[in-house]
Amino acid sequence: MSKIVLETRGLTKRFGSVTPLDSINMHVNEGEWVSIMGPSGSGKTTILNILSCLDVPTEGEYILDGVATAALTEKQRVAVRREKIGLIFQQFHLVPYLTALENVMLAQYYHSMIDQDDAEQALTHVGLGHRMGHLPSQLSGGEQQRVCIARALINQPAIILADEPTGNLDEANEEVVLELFKGLRREGRTIILVTHNPELAEYSDRVVRLHHGKVVHNV
């Protein structure tokens, strides 16, 4: 039987009179690729922020690797993001005056484990071994996204959370990034992917659909 690595029970998030998440019940098994889909305003980014411990629910539970996250201090939530989760965003968030290699090593710095060889291997893994010394402005959008993926993977997280990772890419670069995600699944990583792209979601094991903050489909 597959191990459940994250689970929500009655997860609710309110911002004043607005409720972007309303009693969400879902789980993700170890090594599973789950895509979260839904129209704009359905709560996709809000749930990803909570799953990544960047935010906390108003009500309900979020259990990560057997731990109820509501009991964690902010310092402990930072440690969870550092040790267990790799985050990939639609916006690249690269430091413009640092090279691709330095941007990846910056992630190591925040994890107190700088190793240039590991950073170089991470960039080689995403096909950028020949672009390590380039600044973000010298890289294409697809190459910048691959730097972001290398940065997210540098500390070998078991769980990958990605928010529209191909949203700013053309078809050719989208295919490159898709192949990287397929490789991550073969490696046994757990992937939670927020996407508008049905073609990308086709490769997932399961699709969770949100509408007005509620789960309307979970297969």
N, C-alpha and C positions, 0 to 999 in steps of 0.2 A: 504493500500500500504506500502511495506517495506521501511524503511529508509535506504538511502545510507550512509554508514559510511566512505567509502573511495572511491576516484575516481581519475583516471589519464586521462589527456587530452593531446594527442600529446607528451607524456613523452619520452624524448630522453636523452641519456647519452653518451658522447663521452670522450675517453681518447686518445688525439692526433688524429691519423688517424683511430683509432678503435672505432666503434659505437656498444657497446653491447646492447643498447636499442634504437629502432628506431620507434618513433611515436606510443607509446603504449597507446591505449584507453581501459580502463577497469573500472569496478566498483564492489564493494562488498557491499551487503546488511547487515544490522544488523542481527546477529544471523546466518549468512550463513557460511558454510564451503566451501572454494574454494581451490582447489589444483592447483598449478602451476607446469607444467611438461615440459620437453624438454631435448634434449641431452646436454652434457657438452658444455659450451661455448655459450649456447642459450640466456643467460642473466638472468637466474633465481635468482642467488645470488645478482646480481646488482639491480634488481627490489626490492628484499626484503630489501636490505640496504636502498633504497630510501623510501620504505613504512614505515620503522622503524625510519626514520629521522636520520639514521647514515650517510647518504650521501644526496646530493642534485642533481636534474637533471640539465643538460646543457640547455635544452629547454623544453617547455611544462609546464603543471601544475600538481601538486599533491595536492588534496583537502582532508583533513582529518577532519571528523566530522564538515564539513561546513567551515573549515578554510583553506585558501590557504597557504601552508607551506612555499612557497618561501619568504613570508614576515616575517617569524619567525627569530629571532636572534638565535645564538647557544644556549644561555641560555634557550630560550623558547623551542627549540627542545629537549634539555635535559629534560625539564619539561614534554613534551609530552611523551617521553619514560618512564619517571618515573610514570606518572599518568594514561596513557591510554593503554600502550602496554606492553605485556609480551613476552620476546624473548627467544626462545629455539633453540639451535644450535646443529649440529651434533657432534662437539667437545664439551666436557662437561664444560671446563673452570672452574673447581672447584679448590679452594685453597687447595693444598695438605696437609698442616699442620693444617687445620681446620676440625672439625667434620661436619657431615651432617647437624646437627642443626645449627652450627656456620656459615656454608656456606649460609644457608637460611637467617639467621639473618643478615649476611653481606649485603644482598640485602636490608633489612629493614634499616640498618644503612645509606646507600646511599639515602634512602628515608626519613630519619630523623624521623622514627616512629618504634623504636625497641619494639617488644612485643614478648617475648619468647613463651607465650601461643599460639599466632597466628602461630608462626613458627612450633611449635610442632603439631598443628592441620593440617598445610599444609603437613607435612611429613606423618602424619597418613592418610591423605586423599589419598596419593599416595602409601599407603601400606608399609611405612617405619617407623612406630611407634616404632618398635623394633630395629631400626638401627641408631637412632639419634646420638649416641655417637661414631659412627665409622668414621674413616678417609676414604677419597676416595679410598686409596689403599686397604682398607679392604672391599670394596664394589665391586660387579660385575658390568659389563658395564651397564646392565639394571637398576641396583639400582642407579648407578651414574646418568643415564639419568632421573630417577624419582626424584632425588634430584634437578636436573636442572628444571624440571617441577614445583616442589614445589616452588623453588626460583622464577620462572617466575610468579607464581600465588599469591605470598604472598601479593601483594598489590591490589588484586582483579581487574586486568586490564580487560577492556571490549573486547580488541582485542588481540588475540594470534598470533604471527608470528613465524613460526617454519621452520628451514632449515634442511631438511633431518634428522628428529628426530629419525628415526629408522635405519639410515644408518650403524651404528656400532654394531647393536644388532643381536643376534641370533633369531630364529623363536619364541621361547617361550617368550622372553622378548619383542619382537616386538608386540606380541599379547597383553601383559600387557599394553604397551604404547598406543596401538590402543584403548583399552578399556577406558583408561584415556581420550583420545581425544573425544571419543564418549560421555563420561560423560560431558565433557566441552560443547559440542554442546547442550546436553539436558539442561544444565544450562543457555543456551542462549548466550554463548560467540561467538564472531565472530572469525573464524579461517582462516588464510591464511597459507597454508602448501606447501612448496617446497619439491618435492619428485621425485625420479626415480621409485618408487615402485607402479606399477599399482594396486596391491591389496589394498594398503593403499588409493589410490585415489578413489577407488570404493565407499568408504564411504562418499565422499564429495558430496555436492549438485551440484557442477559445477567444470569442469576442464578447465583451461586456458592453452593452449599449446603454447610454444614459439619455434621459430626456427630462428636462426641468428638474434636475437633481435627483431623479429616481432611476433605479435599474429597471429597464423595460425588456431586457433580453440578456441572458447569461448562458451561452451555449458554446 
